[in-house]
Amino acid sequence: MKDGSAFLNDNAQRIIDGMIGNAERLRIAVSTGPLGECLIDAGAKAAGGVEAGLRMAEAAMGGLGSISVFMDRASQKWPFTVEVRSSQPVLACLGSQYAGWNLSGQGYFAMGSGPARALARVEPLFEALSYRDNASSAVLILETAEPPPRAIVEKVGKATGLATEKLTFLYAPTQSLAGSVQIVARALEVALHKANDLKFPLENVVDGIGTAPIPAPHPDFLTAMGRTNDAIIYGGSVQLFVKGSAKDARELAERLPSRASRDHGHPFAEIFKRFKGDFYAIDPLLFSPAEVIVTAIETGDTFRAGERDLQMLERSLG
């Protein structure tokens, strides 16, 4: 994928078109906003569901992820698990899926994820990513219960260089089933984001797989947010296939699991309350999967660190 080649947004648009064509089956609501933008409600007023959440995750990854549900019998109470695979993990996860675009205005706040970020390139993270997209439409995923107001739509249009009628906003709150599913489909993404924070060369990550259990949604935002975070922090597993030395792979494996954080060992909702709702006061090393496997493909060595905490999962997920 060379700079200037349309890819992520074009892929996501095809996923969006499929969702629109199956709106009734997916239990989503499609409408047109005041500036001509396409609005897809996957879990706010619309019912949505697991399948809608999986499609949201696919769109968020710019079509570069294979996402499915399987049964993990090791977790008897929460056996159904989302699995994400990508042979372009850095671009799919950091260039698209990561919720890194702060969108606020008119009393509205949401973190934007999805391939529209690769058009806007307003985040410092893109300094580490050479990819540039020149697509004629853009897709943005929002973890919220409300569609974006006019000011946000205009902001996204200006940043992406597109007319607002070429924008699609796909949204669902954390408390919804679709919202829960698309969040726990980020186990691989949070591992890569932490790897970047640890200064591991992103160009050395060649493939990745991530899993996390599907938690029950909850009408209370704090409880729902706690469950989705704990599903990854205490129940997530990731395997990365990397180039480079066995030493570097071992060091990454040892530093990547969530247990390396000083805040590990408590349900996320409790941690969030302790810091009075200040995300930035929470140790950033916490946001990573419980269990990590790193394979150095040039030496054949594999290193494992961390483990899932099923007791903590049961305490958090109910």
C-alpha positions in Angstrom: 0.0 0.0 0.0 1.8 3.0 -1.3 1.3 6.6 -0.3 -1.5 8.2 -2.3 -3.3 4.9 -3.1 -7.0 4.8 -2.1 -7.5 1.8 0.1 -8.9 2.0 3.6 -11.9 4.2 3.0 -12.8 2.5 -0.3 -12.8 -0.8 1.6 -14.8 0.6 4.4 -17.3 2.1 2.0 -18.0 -1.3 0.5 -18.7 -2.6 4.1 -21.0 0.3 4.7 -22.9 -0.3 1.4 -23.4 -3.9 2.5 -24.7 -2.7 5.9 -27.1 -0.4 4.3 -28.3 -3.1 1.9 -29.0 -5.3 5.0 -30.2 -2.7 7.4 -33.4 -4.5 8.4 -31.5 -7.8 9.1 -28.8 -6.0 11.1 -31.5 -3.9 12.9 -29.7 -0.6 12.1 -31.2 2.7 11.1 -29.9 4.6 8.1 -30.7 8.3 7.5 -29.3 11.4 5.9 -28.1 14.3 8.0 -28.8 18.0 7.4 -25.5 18.4 5.4 -26.1 15.3 3.3 -24.0 13.1 5.5 -24.9 9.4 5.8 -25.9 8.5 9.4 -26.0 4.9 10.6 -27.4 4.2 14.0 -26.1 0.7 15.1 -27.2 0.7 18.7 -28.5 4.1 20.0 -32.2 4.2 19.0 -31.8 1.3 16.7 -31.5 -2.2 18.3 -28.4 -3.3 16.5 -26.8 -6.5 17.6 -23.7 -8.7 17.5 -23.5 -8.8 13.7 -23.8 -5.1 13.5 -21.0 -4.8 16.0 -18.8 -7.1 13.9 -19.5 -5.0 10.8 -18.7 -1.9 12.7 -15.3 -3.4 13.6 -14.6 -4.4 10.0 -15.4 -0.9 8.8 -13.3 0.6 11.6 -10.3 -1.5 10.4 -10.7 -0.2 6.8 -11.6 -3.7 5.6 -8.1 -5.0 6.6 -9.3 -7.3 9.4 -11.0 -10.6 9.5 -13.4 -10.7 12.4 -15.4 -13.6 13.7 -16.9 -15.1 16.9 -15.9 -18.5 18.3 -16.4 -20.4 21.5 -13.6 -20.5 24.1 -14.5 -23.2 26.5 -11.8 -22.1 29.0 -14.2 -19.4 30.1 -17.3 -21.1 31.1 -19.4 -18.1 32.0 -18.3 -15.9 29.0 -17.3 -18.4 26.3 -18.2 -16.4 23.2 -15.2 -14.5 22.0 -14.4 -12.0 19.2 -11.3 -12.9 17.2 -9.6 -10.4 15.0 -6.9 -11.2 12.4 -5.0 -8.9 10.1 -2.0 -9.3 7.7 -1.7 -5.5 7.7 -2.1 -5.0 11.5 -0.4 -1.6 11.8 -2.3 0.1 9.1 -5.6 -1.6 10.0 -5.3 -0.9 13.7 -3.3 2.3 14.2 -4.0 3.8 10.8 -7.7 3.2 11.0 -9.3 1.4 14.0 -7.7 3.4 16.8 -10.0 6.0 18.4 -7.6 8.9 18.3 -9.5 11.8 16.7 -11.0 14.1 19.4 -14.2 15.5 18.0 -15.9 18.1 20.3 -18.2 21.1 19.7 -21.7 22.3 20.5 -21.7 20.3 23.7 -20.9 17.1 21.8 -17.9 14.9 22.4 -16.7 11.7 20.8 -13.5 10.0 19.8 -13.4 9.2 16.1 -12.1 5.9 14.8 -12.0 4.5 11.3 -10.4 5.2 8.0 -11.5 8.9 7.8 -8.6 9.4 10.2 -6.1 8.4 7.5 -7.5 11.2 5.2 -7.5 13.8 7.9 -4.1 12.9 9.5 -4.6 15.4 12.3 -3.2 13.1 15.0 0.5 12.9 16.0 0.3 9.2 15.5 0.4 9.6 11.8 3.9 10.9 11.9 4.9 7.3 12.4 2.7 6.0 9.6 3.6 6.8 6.0 0.2 5.7 4.5 -1.9 8.4 2.8 -5.4 7.8 1.5 -7.0 9.8 -1.4 -10.4 8.2 -1.4 -13.5 10.1 -2.6 -15.6 9.1 0.5 -14.8 8.6 4.1 -16.1 6.5 7.0 -15.9 7.5 10.7 -17.0 5.3 13.7 -18.2 7.1 16.8 -18.7 5.5 20.2 -21.7 7.6 21.2 -25.5 7.6 21.4 -26.0 10.7 19.3 -25.2 11.6 15.7 -22.7 14.3 15.2 -24.0 17.9 15.1 -23.4 20.2 12.1 -20.2 21.7 13.5 -18.6 18.2 13.8 -19.7 17.1 10.3 -18.2 20.3 8.9 -15.0 19.8 10.9 -14.6 16.3 9.5 -15.4 17.4 6.0 -12.8 20.2 6.2 -10.1 17.9 7.7 -10.7 15.2 5.1 -11.1 17.6 2.1 -14.4 16.0 1.2 -17.9 17.3 0.7 -20.1 16.5 3.7 -22.4 14.3 1.5 -19.4 12.0 1.0 -19.1 11.3 4.7 -20.6 8.4 6.7 -20.9 8.4 10.4 -21.5 5.0 12.0 -22.3 5.2 15.7 -23.4 3.1 18.7 -23.0 3.7 22.4 -20.9 1.6 24.7 -24.0 0.4 26.5 -25.4 -1.2 23.3 -24.7 -4.7 22.1 -23.1 -3.5 18.9 -21.0 -1.0 20.8 -19.7 -3.6 23.2 -18.8 -6.0 20.4 -16.9 -3.4 18.3 -15.0 -2.3 21.4 -13.8 -5.7 22.4 -12.8 -6.3 18.8 -9.9 -3.9 19.6 -7.6 -6.3 21.5 -5.1 -6.3 18.7 -5.3 -2.6 18.3 -4.6 -1.8 22.0 -1.6 -4.2 21.8 -0.2 -2.4 18.8 -0.8 1.0 20.3 1.1 0.0 23.4 3.9 -1.5 21.3 4.2 1.9 19.7 4.3 3.6 23.1 7.1 1.1 24.0 9.1 2.3 20.9 8.9 -1.1 19.2 9.5 -0.5 15.5 6.1 -0.7 13.9 7.6 -1.7 10.5 8.7 -4.9 12.2 5.1 -6.0 13.0 4.0 -8.2 10.1 0.9 -10.0 11.3 -1.4 -10.3 14.3 -4.3 -12.0 16.0 -6.3 -10.8 19.0 -9.2 -12.2 21.0 -11.4 -11.0 23.8 -14.7 -12.3 25.3 -18.0 -10.6 24.5 -19.4 -9.0 27.7 -23.0 -8.4 28.4 -24.0 -4.8 27.7 -25.3 -2.7 30.6 -27.5 0.4 30.6 -25.2 2.2 33.0 -22.3 3.8 31.0 -19.6 3.3 33.7 -20.5 -0.3 34.1 -20.6 -0.9 30.4 -17.3 0.8 29.9 -15.7 -1.1 32.7 -16.9 -4.4 31.2 -15.6 -3.7 27.7 -12.2 -2.6 29.1 -11.9 -5.6 31.5 -12.7 -8.0 28.6 -9.4 -6.9 27.0 -7.3 -6.1 30.1 -8.1 -9.3 31.9 -9.5 -11.5 29.1 -7.7 -10.5 26.0 -5.1 -12.5 24.2 -2.9 -11.3 21.3 -0.2 -12.9 19.2 2.1 -10.7 17.2 4.5 -12.0 14.4 7.5 -9.7 14.2 10.7 -9.3 12.3 14.0 -8.7 14.2 15.9 -10.4 16.9 14.7 -12.9 19.4 15.9 -10.4 22.1 13.6 -7.7 20.9 10.7 -10.1 20.6 11.2 -11.4 24.1 11.4 -7.8 25.5 8.2 -6.9 23.7 6.4 -9.9 25.1 7.5 -9.2 28.6 6.5 -5.5 28.6 3.2 -5.7 26.6 0.7 -7.5 28.9 -1.6 -5.4 31.1 -0.1 -6.8 34.3 2.9 -4.5 33.7 0.7 -1.6 34.8 0.7 -0.3 38.4 -3.1 -0.1 38.2 -3.6 -3.8 37.2 -5.5 -6.0 39.6 -8.8 -4.1 40.0 -11.9 -3.8 37.8 -11.6 -0.9 35.4 -14.8 0.8 36.7 -13.2 0.9 40.2 -10.0 2.3 38.7 -11.9 4.9 36.8 -13.8 6.0 39.9 -10.6 6.2 41.9 -9.1 8.7 39.5 -12.4 10.6 39.4 -13.1 9.9 35.8 -9.7 11.2 34.6 -8.6 8.8 31.8 -5.2 10.6 31.6 -4.5 9.8 35.3 -4.7 6.1 34.7 -1.5 4.3 33.9 -1.4 4.0 30.1 0.4 0.7 30.4 -2.9 -0.8 31.7 -4.6 -0.5 28.2 -3.3 -3.8 26.7 -4.3 -7.4 26.6 -3.9 -9.8 29.5 -1.9 -12.4 27.6 0.7 -11.8 24.9 2.6 -14.1 22.5 5.3 -12.7 20.3 6.9 -14.8 17.6 10.1 -13.7 16.0 9.6 -15.1 12.5 13.2 -14.7 11.4 14.5 -16.9 14.3 11.6 -19.1 15.0 11.5 -18.2 18.7 8.2 -17.6 20.5 7.8 -15.8 23.8 4.8 -15.7 26.1 3.9 -13.4 29.0 0.9 -12.6 31.1 -2.2 -14.6 31.5 -6.0 -14.2 31.5 -7.6 -13.6 34.9 -10.9 -15.5 34.7 -11.8 -14.6 38.3 -11.5 -10.9 37.6 -13.6 -11.4 34.4 -16.4 -13.0 36.4 -16.2 -10.2 39.0 -16.5 -7.5 36.3 -18.7 -9.1 33.7 -21.3 -10.5 36.1 
